[in-house]
């Protein structure tokens, strides 16, 4: 692919000062290039299997991490965070996923710990935290309860939530607000000024009339606001006058706003990006005799696609820009004086068909019986040689899961539109259907309301969050006074295993990289100075978790069960009743209220004992140790068959071999017992007999004392037990589940149990070959109706693809 991103037209300007000014443009463009190289933008899109869920469901998703304006699959970040957030902005579930070549996938199992309500799924990389969090993937979903509640009960539950959340803190106090957007700071007299307006309405009244009124109370023009409350009007402002915009609503109320002041001189920008090959630009000026050179720069996120120096000729100057190398989505046009003083800025949405990936979905039949095999072919219809792409497919029963057209989104609409907006975009796919000129005009107005970053003010930005390449543990070893300990010996251990050790550098810094561990893995980091002394501190590097910001448009959150979710809950109830009846409900889901007899709590329930928590020759609880001032002294009189020699425990069965001490799963030296505060201990287990020691092999030859602390499973905590040791439980990778897809060609799958799936098929791992082709197959379920096949993905050229096809399931 051609590397074209700068095009300069330098007109003949002879004098030295003008030559010096041309260097100002070159310097600015060089700074932009440096910024773009240092701060490439990553974006994330999640293809989610369906729009509605119930407690007991599994949310399946595939993540596409792209980088740059062309949406290439990113190799920058290797870790992605995906979170399920409730309507109180609390993180309910979190996943840390490995990213390979910009791709990863995962799931959320909705257990009984997840309450019904409005949720959102957020996804981001650590690198994305350097920028505005509006670039994070953020999508609303509704979760109901088909396990224990009827649809009517769910409606009542959502109504209660609506009452509690009627006034959210971030909701605007005023009912209506009118925002005005212009490409210039002020209105320019003598030229046609096009203004975009947006009506922010929280009262749900409908705008019915707009009026532009001047300072002499004269109505300059009237118009009818569009249904989406974003529109435009154009007029010729007059010097010496001011203007205001009045919007009237169907409930009899009105709202007005004052327009910017009128300047007697200046420039305006007009654009037309609707054509297939050219972006047309017209620059108008109030003084047709001025010939001062102007500079037009077309860029996105610091990536410059076009730069031109223009010498105006008359009241209007027009030019065209080839679209073939422009990205699809909003770009910014900036107009400057020759000395790079900003005159005007304008957002333009570029429709570029070469950046879309046309996909076709073909099934072997149009109609199928129940439990019949469906074979589907996928083809990317592009003419160039690069046809390999990564795709995900979801097949849903739309009779069970009706789709709300107002919230439909796709990988194309999200990465080119939603991800650029500072507030929510309603019905994003509406703007991408066909070649409707009206929709393109609406999209032009919409992107004017986006608060695009002012890259020119960000050129000195500093990196705060680095792109994560792997799981690692790093930090610094210091003395008590904070001075670094050079050449310290550092070990990282996980339960039962010494992972790795290293020598810190001259500043006490250490790093263990390329680790692989999963959730709920705990570590002990141990350090000694060069002489082997443990009187040191370990300071681990920990990046604080990303805070949860409010929704892009919190006032628009619908706190009720709509007809579609109500319908889904009603259909899901039969499915869950059958799973419950046949004992196939996922573990961890509360099915119904039951009476439970209270049993005595196992004091060692969190123990790392390989025989099982509490399976030992002797167990001491925290209550047994409550009066102890020193753990070692206390144990000397309480452990059966254990004696201490110079602070080291020995079993009377093996008096010449020290007992192995295991602290929260970490193999430690015997004298560590003297440094552990008794108040931190949850349980002590003693293993002395062959039946309990056999599983430990040679490590248990002298007997074992297992110490389980109250905080051994918590997050990083410094200096809990002794100098030179810290425990650490970072978030590991999530172990991805596999979607269960029945195979009715096998006899054992052909049961009499009803198959009432709503997500019929989910496959996040579809790859097209060098011919742009792939295939997949699945079996229909027992309900008759219409199935919708949804395929999304991106190819190696960064072209985005979305396609849908339907099949019918009828009688066999």
ROLO-811394 format. One record per residue (C-alpha): chain; x, y, z. Coordinates in steps of 0.5 Angstrom, whole numbers. Layout:
<sites>
  mol   east  north     up
    A      X      Y      Z
...
</sites>
This chain:
<sites>
  mol   east  north     up
    A      0      0      0
    A      3      7     -2
    A      5     11      4
    A      2     18      2
    A      0     22      7
    A      3     29      6
    A      2     33      0
    A      5     40     -1
    A      3     46     -6
    A      8     51     -5
    A      6     57     -9
    A     12     62    -12
    A     13     66     -6
    A     20     70     -7
    A     22     74     -1
    A     26     71      5
    A     21     73     10
    A     16     68      6
    A     21     63      6
    A     22     63     14
    A     15     63     14
    A     14     56     10
    A     19     53     15
    A     14     55     20
    A      9     50     17
    A     14     45     16
    A     16     45     23
    A      9     44     25
    A      8     38     21
    A     14     35     23
    A     12     36     31
    A      5     33     29
    A      9     27     25
    A     13     26     32
    A      7     26     36
    A      3     21     32
    A      9     16     32
    A     10     17     40
    A      2     17     41
    A     -1     12     36
    A     -9     11     38
    A    -12      5     40
    A    -19      3     40
    A    -23     -3     42
    A    -29     -6     39
    A    -33    -12     42
    A    -37    -16     38
    A    -42    -19     43
    A    -47    -25     42
    A    -54    -22     43
    A    -57    -15     46
    A    -61    -18     52
    A    -59    -23     58
    A    -62    -26     64
    A    -58    -29     70
    A    -56    -36     68
    A    -54    -33     61
    A    -47    -33     59
    A    -44    -26     55
    A    -40    -28     50
    A    -35    -23     46
    A    -30    -22     42
    A    -25    -16     42
    A    -22    -13     36
    A    -16     -8     38
    A    -14     -3     33
    A     -9      2     32
    A     -9      9     28
    A    -14     12     23
    A    -14      6     18
    A    -16      1     24
    A    -10     -4     23
    A    -10    -10     28
    A     -6     -7     34
    A      1    -10     36
    A      2     -5     41
    A     -2     -8     47
    A     -2    -15     49
    A     -7    -14     55
    A    -14    -12     55
    A    -19    -11     60
    A    -26    -12     60
    A    -31    -10     65
    A    -38    -11     67
    A    -41     -5     70
    A    -47     -4     74
    A    -52      3     74
    A    -48      5     80
    A    -42      5     76
    A    -39     -1     80
    A    -35     -6     77
    A    -38    -13     78
    A    -34    -17     74
    A    -27    -16     71
    A    -23    -20     65
    A    -16    -19     64
    A    -14    -22     57
    A     -8    -24     53
    A     -8    -20     46
    A     -5    -24     40
    A     -5    -19     34
    A    -10    -15     36
    A    -15    -20     37
    A    -18    -24     44
    A    -24    -26     46
    A    -28    -28     53
    A    -34    -29     57
    A    -38    -27     63
    A    -42    -32     67
    A    -48    -28     70
    A    -49    -32     77
    A    -54    -30     82
    A    -49    -25     85
    A    -51    -20     79
    A    -57    -16     80
    A    -62    -15     75
    A    -61     -8     72
    A    -58     -3     67
    A    -51     -5     66
    A    -45     -3     61
    A    -39     -7     58
    A    -33     -3     58
    A    -26     -5     55
    A    -19     -2     54
    A    -12     -3     54
    A     -7      1     59
    A     -4      5     53
    A    -11      8     52
    A    -11     11     59
    A     -6     16     56
    A    -12     19     53
    A    -20     21     54
    A    -24     15     56
    A    -29     16     51
    A    -25     12     47
    A    -26      6     51
    A    -31      1     48
    A    -37      3     52
    A    -44     -1     51
    A    -50     -1     55
    A    -54     -8     56
    A    -60    -10     60
    A    -60    -16     65
    A    -66    -19     67
    A    -68    -25     71
    A    -71    -31     68
    A    -69    -36     74
    A    -73    -34     79
    A    -78    -28     77
    A    -83    -27     72
    A    -83    -22     67
    A    -88    -18     71
    A    -83    -18     77
    A    -78    -16     73
    A    -82    -10     71
    A    -83     -8     78
    A    -76     -9     80
    A    -74     -4     74
    A    -79      1     77
    A    -76      1     84
    A    -69      2     81
    A    -72      8     76
    A    -75     11     83
    A    -68     10     86
    A    -64     13     81
    A    -69     19     78
    A    -64     24     80
    A    -57     22     78
    A    -52     27     81
    A    -49     28     74
    A    -56     29     71
    A    -56     37     68
    A    -61     41     72
    A    -64     45     67
    A    -69     41     63
    A    -67     44     56
    A    -60     46     53
    A    -58     49     46
    A    -51     48     44
    A    -48     52     37
    A    -43     49     33
    A    -39     53     28
    A    -32     52     24
    A    -30     59     27
    A    -30     63     34
    A    -34     68     31
    A    -40     69     26
    A    -37     73     20
    A    -40     78     16
    A    -42     78      9
    A    -41     71      8
    A    -45     65      8
    A    -45     62     15
    A    -47     55     17
    A    -49     53     24
    A    -50     47     27
    A    -55     46     33
    A    -56     41     38
    A    -62     41     43
    A    -60     37     49
    A    -67     35     52
    A    -68     32     59
    A    -76     33     59
    A    -77     29     53
    A    -81     35     50
    A    -81     35     42
    A    -78     41     39
    A    -83     44     34
    A    -80     50     31
    A    -74     54     31
    A    -73     62     30
    A    -67     66     29
    A    -68     73     31
    A    -63     79     31
    A    -62     84     36
    A    -68     89     33
    A    -73     83     34
    A    -73     81     27
    A    -74     74     25
    A    -69     72     20
    A    -71     65     19
    A    -75     60     22
    A    -74     52     21
    A    -77     45     23
    A    -72     42     28
    A    -71     34     26
    A    -73     29     30
    A    -66     27     33
    A    -65     34     35
    A    -59     36     31
    A    -60     40     25
    A    -57     46     21
    A    -59     53     19
    A    -55     58     14
    A    -55     66     14
    A    -51     72     12
    A    -50     76     19
    A    -49     83     19
    A    -44     87     22
    A    -47     91     28
    A    -52     86     30
    A    -53     80     35
    A    -57     74     34
    A    -60     69     38
    A    -64     62     37
    A    -70     61     40
    A    -73     53     40
    A    -80     52     42
    A    -83     45     44
    A    -89     42     44
    A    -91     42     51
    A    -91     50     51
    A    -84     51     53
    A    -78     55     50
    A    -71     55     50
    A    -66     60     47
    A    -59     61     46
    A    -54     67     44
    A    -50     66     38
    A    -43     68     37
    A    -41     75     36
    A    -41     78     29
    A    -34     80     26
    A    -33     84     20
    A    -27     80     17
    A    -25     73     17
    A    -26     66     13
    A    -31     61     13
    A    -30     53     11
    A    -35     49      7
    A    -34     42      5
    A    -38     36      1
    A    -35     29      2
    A    -41     26     -1
    A    -38     24     -7
    A    -34     17     -8
    A    -27     20    -10
    A    -26     27     -8
    A    -27     32     -2
    A    -29     39     -4
    A    -27     45      0
    A    -29     52     -1
    A    -26     58      3
    A    -30     64      3
    A    -27     71      6
    A    -31     77      7
    A    -26     82      4
    A    -25     79     -3
    A    -19     83     -5
    A    -15     80      1
    A     -9     75     -2
    A     -6     73      4
    A     -3     66      4
    A     -7     61      8
    A     -5     54     10
    A    -10     48     10
    A     -8     42     14
    A    -12     35     14
    A    -11     31     20
    A    -13     26     25
    A    -10     24     31
    A     -4     28     29
    A     -3     24     22
    A     -3     29     17
    A     -6     27     10
    A     -6     33      6
    A     -3     40      7
    A     -3     46      2
    A     -1     53      2
    A     -7     57     -2
    A     -7     64     -5
    A    -14     66     -5
    A    -17     69    -11
    A    -23     73    -10
    A    -29     72     -5
    A    -29     64     -5
    A    -23     59     -6
    A    -25     52     -8
    A    -20     46     -8
    A    -21     38     -8
    A    -18     33     -4
    A    -17     26     -7
    A    -21     21     -2
    A    -17     14     -4
    A    -12     15      2
    A    -16     18      7
    A    -19     14     13
    A    -26     13     14
    A    -29     17     19
    A    -29     24     22
    A    -23     28     20
    A    -21     35     22
    A    -20     41     17
    A    -16     46     20
    A    -15     53     17
    A     -9     57     19
    A     -5     64     17
    A      2     63     14
    A      5     64     21
    A      0     58     23
    A     -5     62     27
    A    -11     58     27
    A    -17     61     23
    A    -22     56     23
    A    -23     48     25
    A    -28     44     22
    A    -30     36     23
    A    -32     32     16
    A    -34     25     16
    A    -31     22     10
    A    -35     16      7
    A    -29     12      3
    A    -32      5      0
    A    -24      3      0
    A    -24      2      7
    A    -30     -2      8
    A    -30    -10      7
    A    -36    -12      3
    A    -38    -19      6
    A    -43    -24      3
    A    -46    -30      8
    A    -49    -36      4
    A    -52    -42      7
    A    -53    -48      4
    A    -61    -48      4
    A    -66    -42      6
    A    -70    -46     10
    A    -69    -52     15
    A    -72    -57     20
    A    -71    -57     28
    A    -64    -60     30
    A    -62    -60     23
    A    -54    -58     20
    A    -53    -51     17
    A    -47    -50     13
    A    -45    -43     12
    A    -40    -40      7
    A    -37    -33      8
    A    -33    -29      3
    A    -30    -22      3
    A    -31    -19     -4
    A    -25    -15     -5
    A    -20    -15    -11
    A    -13    -14     -8
    A     -9    -19     -6
    A    -10    -18      1
    A    -16    -22      3
    A    -14    -25     10
    A    -18    -23     16
    A    -21    -25     23
    A    -28    -25     24
    A    -33    -27     29
    A    -40    -30     28
    A    -46    -30     32
    A    -53    -34     31
    A    -59    -32     35
    A    -66    -34     35
    A    -69    -27     33
    A    -76    -29     35
    A    -73    -30     42
    A    -69    -24     42
    A    -72    -18     38
    A    -67    -13     36
    A    -68     -6     38
    A    -67     -2     32
    A    -65      5     36
    A    -59      1     39
    A    -56     -3     33
    A    -49     -2     32
    A    -43     -5     28
    A    -36     -6     28
    A    -36     -1     22
    A    -41      4     26
    A    -37      4     32
    A    -30      5     30
    A    -32     10     25
    A    -37     14     29
    A    -39     12     36
    A    -31     12     39
    A    -30     19     36
    A    -36     22     40
    A    -36     25     47
    A    -44     23     48
    A    -48     17     46
    A    -50     16     39
    A    -57     14     38
    A    -58      9     32
    A    -51      9     29
    A    -52      4     24
    A    -58      9     21
    A    -52     13     18
    A    -49      7     14
    A    -55      4     10
    A    -54      6      3
    A    -53     12     -1
    A    -58     16      2
    A    -56     24      1
    A    -61     26      7
    A    -57     21     12
    A    -50     24     10
    A    -53     31     11
    A    -55     28     18
    A    -48     25     19
    A    -45     32     17
    A    -49     35     22
    A    -47     30     28
    A    -40     30     27
    A    -40     38     28
    A    -42     36     35
    A    -36     32     37
    A    -31     35     41
    A    -25     33     37
    A    -18     33     41
    A    -14     39     39
    A     -8     36     37
    A     -4     42     37
    A     -5     43     44
    A     -3     36     46
    A      4     36     42
    A      8     36     49
    A      4     31     52
    A      8     26     56
    A      7     18     57
    A      3     16     63
    A      1      9     62
    A      6      4     58
    A      3     -1     53
    A      3     -8     57
    A      7    -13     53
    A      6    -19     58
    A      4    -20     66
    A     10    -18     70
    A     12    -17     77
    A     17    -11     78
    A     19     -6     84
    A     25     -4     88
    A     29     -6     94
    A     30     -1     99
    A     33      0    106
    A     28      2    112
    A     30      9    110
    A     28      9    103
    A     35      8    100
    A     36      3     95
    A     39     -4     96
    A     44     -5     90
    A     45    -12     88
    A     40    -15     92
    A     38    -22     91
    A     30    -23     89
    A     26    -29     89
    A     18    -29     86
    A     15    -36     89
    A      8    -38     87
    A      4    -44     91
    A      9    -50     92
    A     14    -47     86
    A     20    -43     86
    A     18    -39     80
    A     25    -35     78
    A     30    -31     82
    A     34    -25     80
    A     39    -20     82
    A     37    -13     83
    A     41     -7     79
    A     45     -2     83
    A     38      2     84
    A     35     -4     87
    A     30     -5     81
    A     28    -12     79
    A     23    -14     74
    A     20    -21     73
    A     17    -21     66
    A     14    -26     61
    A     10    -29     67
    A      4    -33     65
    A     -1    -34     71
    A     -9    -34     72
    A    -14    -31     76
    A    -13    -32     84
    A     -6    -34     84
    A     -2    -31     90
    A      6    -30     90
    A     11    -28     95
    A     17    -24     93
    A     23    -25     98
    A     29    -20     98
    A     36    -21    101
    A     41    -16    101
    A     48    -18     98
    A     50    -21    105
    A     44    -25    106
    A     41    -20    111
    A     33    -19    110
    A     32    -13    114
    A     30     -9    107
    A     23     -7    104
    A     20     -9     98
    A     16     -4     94
    A     12     -7     88
    A     10     -3     82
    A      3     -3     82
    A     -1      1     77
    A     -8      4     80
    A    -14      1     77
    A    -18      5     72
    A    -23      9     75
    A    -30      8     73
    A    -33     15     69
    A    -41     16     68
    A    -44     14     62
    A    -43     18     56
    A    -50     20     56
    A    -53     18     63
    A    -59     22     63
    A    -61     17     57
    A    -61     11     61
    A    -67      7     61
    A    -69      4     67
    A    -75      0     65
    A    -76     -7     62
    A    -78     -6     55
    A    -82    -10     51
    A    -76    -14     48
    A    -73    -16     54
    A    -79    -17     57
    A    -80    -22     51
    A    -73    -25     52
    A    -74    -26     60
    A    -81    -30     58
    A    -78    -34     53
    A    -72    -36     57
    A    -76    -38     63
    A    -78    -44     60
    A    -70    -46     58
    A    -68    -45     65
    A    -73    -49     68
    A    -71    -55     63
    A    -64    -54     65
    A    -66    -54     72
    A    -70    -60     71
    A    -64    -64     68
    A    -59    -61     73
    A    -55    -58     67
    A    -55    -51     70
    A    -48    -47     71
    A    -45    -48     78
    A    -45    -42     82
    A    -52    -40     80
    A    -57    -39     85
    A    -63    -43     83
    A    -68    -43     89
    A    -68    -41     96
    A    -66    -48    100
    A    -65    -49    108
    A    -58    -50    110
    A    -56    -53    116
    A    -50    -49    119
    A    -44    -53    120
    A    -37    -51    124
    A    -33    -47    119
    A    -26    -50    117
    A    -21    -45    120
    A    -16    -47    115
    A    -21    -46    109
    A    -16    -42    105
    A    -10    -47    106
    A     -6    -49    101
    A     -5    -56    104
    A     -5    -61     98
    A     -9    -66    102
    A    -15    -61    102
    A    -16    -55    107
    A    -16    -58    114
    A    -14    -65    113
    A     -8    -65    118
    A     -6    -68    124
    A     -7    -62    128
    A    -10    -56    126
    A    -10    -49    131
    A    -15    -44    129
    A    -14    -36    130
    A    -18    -37    136
    A    -13    -42    139
    A     -8    -36    138
    A    -11    -30    140
    A     -8    -30    147
    A     -1    -31    144
    A      4    -25    144
    A     10    -29    140
    A      8    -35    135
    A     14    -39    136
    A     13    -39    143
    A      6    -40    143
    A      7    -46    138
    A     12    -49    143
    A      7    -51    148
    A      1    -53    143
    A      4    -57    137
    A      3    -64    139
    A     10    -68    137
    A     14    -62    135
    A     20    -59    139
    A     24    -53    137
    A     31    -52    137
    A     34    -45    136
    A     28    -43    133
    A     27    -48    128
    A     21    -53    129
    A     23    -61    129
    A     18    -67    129
    A     19    -72    134
    A     18    -77    128
    A     24    -74    125
    A     29    -71    130
    A     35    -70    126
    A     31    -66    120
    A     28    -59    120
    A     20    -59    119
    A     18    -55    112
    A     14    -49    114
    A      9    -47    108
    A      7    -40    109
    A      1    -38    104
    A      3    -44    100
    A     10    -41    100
    A     16    -46    102
    A     20    -42    107
    A     26    -42    112
    A     24    -45    119
    A     26    -39    123
    A     20    -35    119
    A     15    -37    125
    A     19    -32    130
    A     17    -26    125
    A     10    -27    124
    A      5    -24    128
    A      0    -28    131
    A     -6    -23    130
    A     -5    -25    122
    A     -5    -32    123
    A    -12    -35    121
    A    -10    -43    122
    A     -4    -47    123
    A     -4    -54    120
    A      1    -60    122
    A      3    -66    118
    A      7    -71    121
    A      4    -78    119
    A      6    -81    113
    A     -1    -81    110
    A     -1    -73    110
    A      6    -73    108
    A      6    -77    102
    A      3    -72     97
    A      9    -68     99
    A     15    -73     97
    A     22    -71     99
    A     19    -64    101
    A     15    -67    107
    A     21    -72    110
    A     21    -68    116
    A     14    -66    117
    A     11    -60    115
    A      8    -54    118
    A      3    -50    114
    A      1    -43    116
    A     -5    -39    113
    A     -6    -32    114
    A    -12    -28    114
    A     -9    -24    109
    A     -5    -29    105
    A    -10    -28     99
    A    -11    -21     99
    A     -8    -16     94
    A      0    -13     95
    A      1    -11    102
    A      8     -9    104
    A     12    -12    110
    A      6    -16    113
    A     10    -21    117
    A     18    -20    116
    A     22    -15    113
    A     24    -18    106
    A     18    -21    104
    A     11    -19    101
    A      5    -22     99
    A      2    -20     92
    A     -4    -22     88
    A     -5    -19     82
    A    -10    -20     77
    A     -8    -26     72
    A    -11    -28     66
    A    -18    -30     65
    A    -19    -38     63
    A    -23    -37     57
    A    -29    -42     57
    A    -32    -45     50
    A    -38    -44     47
    A    -42    -51     48
    A    -45    -52     41
    A    -49    -59     40
    A    -47    -64     35
    A    -54    -68     33
    A    -50    -73     29
    A    -48    -76     35
    A    -52    -81     38
    A    -51    -79     45
    A    -53    -72     43
    A    -60    -74     41
    A    -63    -74     47
    A    -70    -72     49
    A    -69    -66     53
    A    -71    -60     49
    A    -66    -55     46
    A    -69    -48     47
    A    -62    -44     46
    A    -63    -37     44
    A    -56    -36     42
    A    -55    -42     37
    A    -48    -41     35
    A    -42    -37     37
    A    -35    -37     34
    A    -30    -32     35
    A    -25    -35     31
    A    -26    -35     24
    A    -21    -33     19
    A    -21    -33     12
    A    -16    -36      7
    A    -12    -33      2
    A    -18    -33     -3
    A    -22    -29      2
    A    -26    -35      4
    A    -28    -39     10
    A    -34    -43     13
    A    -37    -46     19
    A    -43    -50     21
    A    -48    -51     27
    A    -55    -55     29
    A    -61    -51     29
    A    -65    -52     36
    A    -72    -54     37
    A    -76    -47     37
    A    -79    -46     30
    A    -78    -39     27
    A    -72    -34     24
    A    -65    -34     26
    A    -60    -28     24
    A    -53    -30     22
    A    -48    -24     24
    A    -41    -24     22
    A    -36    -18     24
    A    -29    -17     23
    A    -23    -14     20
    A    -18    -16     15
    A    -10    -15     15
    A    -11     -8     11
    A    -16     -5     17
    A    -22     -6     13
    A    -28     -7     17
    A    -33    -12     15
    A    -41    -13     18
    A    -46    -17     14
    A    -52    -21     16
    A    -56    -26     13
    A    -63    -30     16
    A    -65    -37     15
    A    -72    -40     17
    A    -73    -46     22
    A    -79    -50     20
    A    -82    -57     21
    A    -78    -63     20
</sites>
